């Protein structure tokens, strides 16, 4: 995720239309500390992948202007910290990168959404069915 955050900042530095990101580390520090970044008309384009990864959400302020709000979870805070480190040093803390993250970064959004959905599904608790409910499910499945 840190690489995706860093790439959003680089996109704003190199491919801006009107609002160039001059100080990406300062911007990421603000996102981490204040949990949001000021609105501009390019935010929806610059930060779309962060919304897809559930790192942040876009909040429309007026017309075509959006603010990026950080989804405040420990994982997202770590990802922002890693992105800051990546911009400053060109390297990430290798201890924070596991093999699943490497695979996820090399795939498209469909794969990433699948990974996020799978993790969410695994967190949900399973409810045990009563005997009567099991019989009902069996009848539905067997079309009786």
N, C-alpha and C positions, 0 to 999 in steps of 0.2 A: 504494500500500500504506500509505503514511503516513496517508492519510485514514481508511482502515479501522482502523488502530491507534488513531488519535485518537478515532474513533467508538466503539470498544470502551471506551475510558477514559471518554468522556462518558456512555455507557450506564451504566457503573458509578457515575457521579456522580449521574445524574438518575433512573435507573430501578432503583435497587437494591431488593432485597427485605430483606436483613439487613445486608449488608456494603457500605457506601457507600465509594466511592473519594474520599477527601478531598484527596489530594495526587497528582494524576495524573502530574505531572512527576517527582516522587520515585519513583513506581512504575515509570515507564518508564526512569529512570536505573538503577534496580536491575535491571530486565530486561536492559538493554544491558550493564551492568557485571558482574553476577553470573550472567546467563543464565537466571534463573528468578525467578518471583514466588511468594510464599507461598500455601499452599493455603487455599481457602475453598469453601463450598458453592455459590457462584454463579459460580465460574470457568468451569465447563463452558458455562454460558449466556452469560456476558459475552465469552468469547474464542473462541467457536465459529468465527466468520468468520476469525480469525487462523490457526486450524488448517486451515480450508479453503484458505487462501492459502499454506499451507506456511511461515508466519512462525514458528509455534510448534507445540508439541505439548502435549497435556494428559497429566499423569501423576497417576493416582489415588493418594492417600495413605491415605485411610481413608473408608469409607462413601461419602458423596456429596461428599467434598472432593477437589479437584484442584489441582495446581500447574500454572502455565503455564511451560514451558521453551522458551526461544528456540532456534530452529534457527540455529546460529551460522554465517551466511554473510555476506559483505560487503554483499550487497543487503539483507538483513534488518537489519543494523546501521544502514545508511543510512536505511532506512525508519523505524526507531525514532528516529533522530536527527531526521528530518524531522517525525515526529509530535510530538516534544518542541518543536521550533521552531514548529510549528503551534499547539500549546497555549499556548506562551509569547507569541507575537507575533500569532497569527491569520493568519500568512502562511507559505507554504512557499518554499524556494529554487527559483525557477522554472527554474534551470539543471538541476535534477535531474528535472524532469517532462517526459517526451516525449509525443508524441501517442498512442502505443499505451497508455501508462499512463492518459491521460485517458479513452480509450475503455473500457479495462478497468474503471475505477472507475464508469462509468455503466451497466455491464451487471450481470447476475446471476451467481451462483456457477457456473452451467453454462458460461458464457462464460469465466470466470476459470480454471476447471479445464481447459478446452480450450486456453487460452493456455499454462498451465503444462505440460500434456502435450506440446504442440507444441514448446515450447522444450527439453524433456527429449529428445524424439525427435530434434530437430536436432543435439543434442550427441553422439548415438550415432554411432559410426563405421560405415561401410558395409563389408561384407566382399565381396570380389570372388569370384565363383563360378568354379570350374574348368570346362573344357569339358564334362567328363562330368556335372557337376552342373547345368550349363545345359541339357543334353539331357534330364536327368531332370525338371527343372522344366517344360520345354516339353511333355514327355509327360504330366505330371500335369495341366497346364493344358488340353491338347488331349484329355485323357481317352483316351489310347492304351494 
